[in-house]
Amino acid sequence: MKKRFFLFSALLSLLLLTGCTKQLTDKPLTLSFPGETAVFTGTLSKGTYTGTVLGDGWRFEGTLTAECLLTGEGENVPCRAALFGSVEDGTYTGSLVSGMPDGEGVFTLASGASFTGKFSGGTAVRGEAADLPWTLLHGGSRFSGTYTGPLESAGPEGEGLFGGENAAGQQFTWHGGWSGGETAGPGVLTGEHCIVSVEGRETAGSYAGDGCDGLPDGEGVFTGESETGVPFTYTGEWSAGLMDGKGTLSYDAENLYTRTGTFTAGRFTPDGLETLVSLGTCEPEFTLTESQLTFLRETADLWERADHQDFFNSAYAALRAKNVSIAQCFSDDSFREEPYWMEIYAMRIITARTGALVPGGKEMTCIFAVERNYQYPCFVIVPGSVDRLSRWNSFHVYAMPIAVSPYFNTLGEEKECLVLLAGDIYTGM
């Protein structure tokens, strides 16, 4: 900033040289910045003017020296100030020393942005910003925007709001904690360019939700694309930019499972019941009722057993007494609200597959079969692996009916099958 803030007219310059005290009223001044006129009212004594300067929409009360430096109090005085890495033109209300903001004051830019706080020698030291121009480096991208909140010499400090965009036009908003000019502590994050880890892969996408240190943390929604370009959305809990806790990861593709359950350090790590829920998101599709979920939570060891023979003989013998046929399940779905185990003999295998069918989930065996009269198709889910699953071999199960679900046969015709969860299975019959 130029130290010579005002240039007096030739007439006032001559008066200054006299060294005597004079009363001056509405004497014209020519401003060096921003090139407009003002008038002075007050006294001239020994080279110092003391009084009031009035400009177009601004005023100053104090002293003016021979070098035209202002010391006193100003209201909307046109000037320039150093604001945390940038020098800005604007207007200033507050204390001036030697022509520069010094002490407490408010500096306002032409855009309406402002800084209120302490100045020293024309430089902002600490205070509060309102829509102040700011640049933030986040996730390897530079965002230009505005900041509202507390500022200190190193930048934002405390609780503040930043909103901006990068060169690609992607938006980023952080409303939360700051330290040393960087995002720090809890807050709310909304961004079209956030970097997170999904199933071990660094992925850029959009996020809206809770955050900490500028990363997803808490509850939030992230949308991105898989390595093969399939869009996906994760809704749930986060920790330090990683999916962590309860959530749902869904892909915009019919052949990919929606993963609902527990996530750990960015990966899907479901228990058996959560794996079953996820299995129901691909053909044949099914959902579990709250009654069914409660019922299955009471048999948690079902998912941990290596051998699914004689499962009921030890702990659940009473549950084998239900006398229900497959045909009844097709006509009456009351089993969805009043779950039970049923005994089914001599089912025939059509196809079977086994393994971690849901990525990250528990190992499951899925058997597409028909009952002994070849009338009713069934989709049987068995926790773990099962031996001797040759085509057309028969098997015997104790199973829980889950749902009647549509599926498409090899001819492309839509049919219905009964989805069953097996507790005991006896193969090779």
Secondary structure, DSSP 8 states (H G I E B T S, - for coil): --S--EEE-HHHHHHHHH-S-EEEEEEEEEESSSS-EEEEEEEEETTEEEEEEE-SS-EEEEEE-TT--EEEEEEEEEEEEEETTEEEEEEEEEEEETTEEEEEEEEEETTS-EEEEEEETTEEEEEEEEEEEEEEEETTEEEEEEEEEEEETTEE-EEEEEEEE-TT--EEEEEEEEETTEEEEEEEEEEEEEEEEETTEEEEEEEEEEEETTEEEEEEEEEEE-TTS-EEEEEEEEETTEEEEEEEEEESSTTS--EEEEEETTEE---HHHHHHHHTTSSS-----HHHHHHHHTTGGGGT-S--SSHHHHH-GGGGG----HHHHHH--GGGTS---EEEEEEEEEEEEEE--STTS--EEEEEEE-TTS-SEEEEEEES--S---TT-EEEEEEEEEEEEEEE-TTS-EEEEEEEEEEEEE---
